[in-house]
Amino acid sequence: MARCNILDDFRNDLARRIARSDGSPAPEPLPISPWLAMALLQKAVRRGRADLALQAGATLLVDAPDRIWRRCGGIAFEDVGIADPEVLGLVAVVLGGKRARVQLGGEWAVASVVVEATAAANKRRAADDLLMSVELRPALAATRQAQAKLSNDNLRGGARGRRCNRAHRAKDKAALRQAQRPQESKKFQAISTRRRN
């Protein structure tokens, strides 16, 4: 049975888009810092201003090439989100590394297509809003503490809806129970420790 790799579909779609693009050269980099260029890229994409986003992208490719790809990933998942899964897939492909981008036509060819697609995409910040709610809601403090103690395997497995090996589960259950208990006083803890010894 052939295994379907969804990233291959997105890679093929990106290659088609690059082939259809006009291949115009990168605009002149802006005389701004990489930090301002990253901020401009994100704000321009949010507002659908592909022209400004492309200038910011060109600036980043000259001054800080690794940052454009990380910022594109952040923009795709924070600002576009579930509103346009196709754009998320295209960005996931370019995050695969420089070799993948070179095979697709080079850094600027890939960046221009991805930045334009991201700027033109529908936007939905629901995933970012959910993250902020979970991160800041006081009622979820114990759960956040418990999750922080989970093994990486169980965090990944939980995100995929899978259970992990028994040793990790037992350790993680103990951590969850500990985080969910009300804080015991130091005196009570000392008494409990003496009784056990």
C-alpha positions as CSV (number, residue, x, y, z in Angstrom):
1,M,0.0,0.0,0.0
2,A,1.5,3.4,-1.0
3,R,1.9,5.8,1.8
4,C,0.5,9.3,1.2
5,N,2.8,12.1,2.2
6,I,0.8,15.3,2.3
7,L,4.0,17.4,2.3
8,D,4.7,16.0,-1.2
9,D,1.4,17.4,-2.4
10,F,2.2,20.8,-0.9
11,R,5.7,20.7,-2.3
12,N,4.3,20.0,-5.8
13,D,1.8,22.8,-5.4
14,L,4.5,25.2,-4.4
15,A,6.7,24.1,-7.4
16,R,3.7,24.8,-9.7
17,R,3.1,28.2,-8.2
18,I,6.8,29.1,-8.5
19,A,6.8,28.0,-12.2
20,R,3.7,30.2,-12.8
21,S,5.2,33.2,-11.1
22,D,6.6,36.0,-13.2
23,G,10.1,35.5,-11.7
24,S,10.6,39.2,-11.0
25,P,13.8,40.1,-9.1
26,A,13.8,40.9,-5.4
27,P,13.0,44.5,-4.6
28,E,15.7,46.7,-3.2
29,P,16.2,45.9,0.5
30,L,14.9,48.5,2.9
31,P,17.4,50.4,5.1
32,I,16.0,49.0,8.3
33,S,17.1,46.5,11.0
34,P,16.2,42.8,10.7
35,W,13.9,43.3,13.7
36,L,11.9,46.0,12.0
37,A,11.9,43.9,8.8
38,M,10.4,41.0,10.7
39,A,7.7,43.2,12.3
40,L,7.0,44.8,8.9
41,L,6.6,41.4,7.3
42,Q,4.1,40.3,9.8
43,K,2.1,43.5,9.9
44,A,2.0,43.7,6.1
45,V,0.8,40.1,5.8
46,R,-1.9,40.7,8.4
47,R,-3.1,43.7,6.4
48,G,-2.8,41.9,3.0
49,R,-0.1,44.3,1.8
50,A,2.0,42.0,-0.4
51,D,4.1,44.8,-1.7
52,L,5.4,45.8,1.8
53,A,5.7,42.2,2.8
54,L,7.8,41.4,-0.2
55,Q,10.1,44.4,0.6
56,A,10.5,43.2,4.1
57,G,11.1,39.7,2.9
58,A,13.8,40.9,0.5
59,T,15.5,42.8,3.4
60,L,15.5,39.7,5.6
61,L,16.9,37.5,2.8
62,V,19.9,39.9,2.6
63,D,20.4,40.8,6.3
64,A,19.1,37.7,8.2
65,P,18.1,34.9,5.8
66,D,17.3,32.4,8.5
67,R,14.8,34.8,10.2
68,I,12.5,35.1,7.2
69,W,11.7,31.4,7.3
70,R,11.1,31.3,11.1
71,R,8.9,34.4,10.8
72,C,6.9,33.0,7.9
73,G,6.2,29.9,10.1
74,G,5.1,32.1,13.0
75,I,2.9,34.2,10.7
76,A,1.3,31.2,9.1
77,F,0.3,29.5,12.3
78,E,-0.5,32.7,14.3
79,D,-2.2,34.8,11.7
80,V,-3.5,32.6,8.9
81,G,-4.2,29.4,11.0
82,I,-7.1,27.3,10.1
83,A,-8.5,29.9,7.7
84,D,-6.2,28.6,4.9
85,P,-4.7,25.1,5.4
86,E,-3.1,25.3,2.0
87,V,-0.9,28.2,3.0
88,L,0.1,26.3,6.2
89,G,1.2,23.4,4.0
90,L,3.2,25.6,1.7
91,V,5.0,27.2,4.7
92,A,5.6,23.8,6.3
93,V,7.4,22.8,3.0
94,V,9.7,25.8,3.1
95,L,10.6,25.2,6.7
96,G,12.1,21.9,5.6
97,G,15.5,23.6,5.0
98,K,17.6,25.5,2.6
99,R,18.2,22.4,0.4
100,A,14.5,22.0,-0.2
101,R,14.2,25.7,-1.1
102,V,17.1,25.5,-3.5
103,Q,15.5,22.5,-5.3
104,L,12.3,24.5,-5.7
105,G,14.0,27.4,-7.4
106,G,16.0,29.3,-4.9
107,E,15.5,31.5,-1.8
108,W,13.9,34.5,-3.5
109,A,11.7,32.5,-5.8
110,V,10.3,30.5,-2.9
111,A,10.1,33.5,-0.5
112,S,8.2,35.7,-3.0
113,V,5.6,33.0,-3.7
114,V,5.1,32.1,0.0
115,V,5.0,35.7,1.1
116,E,2.4,36.7,-1.6
117,A,0.3,33.6,-0.8
118,T,0.4,34.4,3.0
119,A,-0.5,38.0,2.4
120,A,-3.4,37.0,0.1
121,A,-4.7,34.3,2.5
122,N,-7.7,34.5,4.7
123,K,-6.7,35.1,8.3
124,R,-7.9,33.5,11.4
125,R,-6.1,34.0,14.7
126,A,-8.1,31.4,16.6
127,A,-5.1,29.2,17.3
128,D,-3.1,32.1,18.7
129,D,-6.0,33.3,20.8
130,L,-6.5,29.7,22.2
131,L,-2.8,29.5,23.1
132,M,-2.9,32.9,24.9
133,S,-6.1,31.8,26.8
134,V,-4.6,28.5,27.9
135,E,-1.3,30.2,28.8
136,L,-2.9,33.0,30.9
137,R,-6.1,31.7,32.4
138,P,-5.7,31.3,36.2
139,A,-8.0,28.3,36.4
140,L,-5.6,26.3,34.2
141,A,-2.5,26.9,36.3
142,A,-2.4,23.4,37.8
143,T,-2.8,21.8,34.4
144,R,0.0,24.0,32.9
145,Q,2.3,22.9,35.7
146,A,1.4,19.2,35.2
147,Q,1.9,19.5,31.5
148,A,5.4,21.0,32.1
149,K,6.4,17.8,33.9
150,L,5.3,15.4,31.2
151,S,7.9,13.7,29.1
152,N,8.4,14.8,25.5
153,D,7.1,11.5,24.2
154,N,3.8,11.9,26.1
155,L,3.4,15.5,25.0
156,R,3.9,14.5,21.4
157,G,1.7,11.4,21.8
158,G,-1.0,13.5,23.5
159,A,-1.0,16.0,20.7
160,R,-1.5,13.1,18.2
161,G,-4.0,11.4,20.4
162,R,-1.7,8.4,21.2
163,R,-0.6,6.8,24.4
164,C,3.0,6.3,25.1
165,N,5.0,3.6,26.9
166,R,4.0,2.4,30.3
167,A,7.1,3.8,32.2
168,H,6.4,7.4,30.9
169,R,2.7,7.1,31.6
170,A,3.3,6.0,35.3
171,K,5.7,8.9,35.8
172,D,3.4,11.4,34.1
173,K,0.4,10.2,36.1
174,A,2.3,10.8,39.4
175,A,3.3,14.3,38.2
176,L,-0.3,15.1,37.3
177,R,-1.6,13.9,40.7
178,Q,1.1,15.9,42.5
179,A,0.2,19.1,40.5
180,Q,-3.5,18.6,41.2
181,R,-3.2,18.2,45.0
182,P,-3.8,21.3,47.0
183,Q,-0.5,22.7,48.3
184,E,0.2,21.0,51.6
185,S,1.8,22.9,54.4
186,K,5.5,22.3,55.2
187,K,4.5,21.0,58.7
188,F,2.1,18.4,57.2
189,Q,4.8,17.3,54.7
190,A,7.3,16.9,57.5
191,I,4.9,14.8,59.6
192,S,4.0,12.6,56.6
193,T,7.7,12.1,55.8
194,R,8.4,11.0,59.5
195,R,5.5,8.6,59.4
196,R,6.8,6.9,56.3
197,N,10.3,6.5,57.7
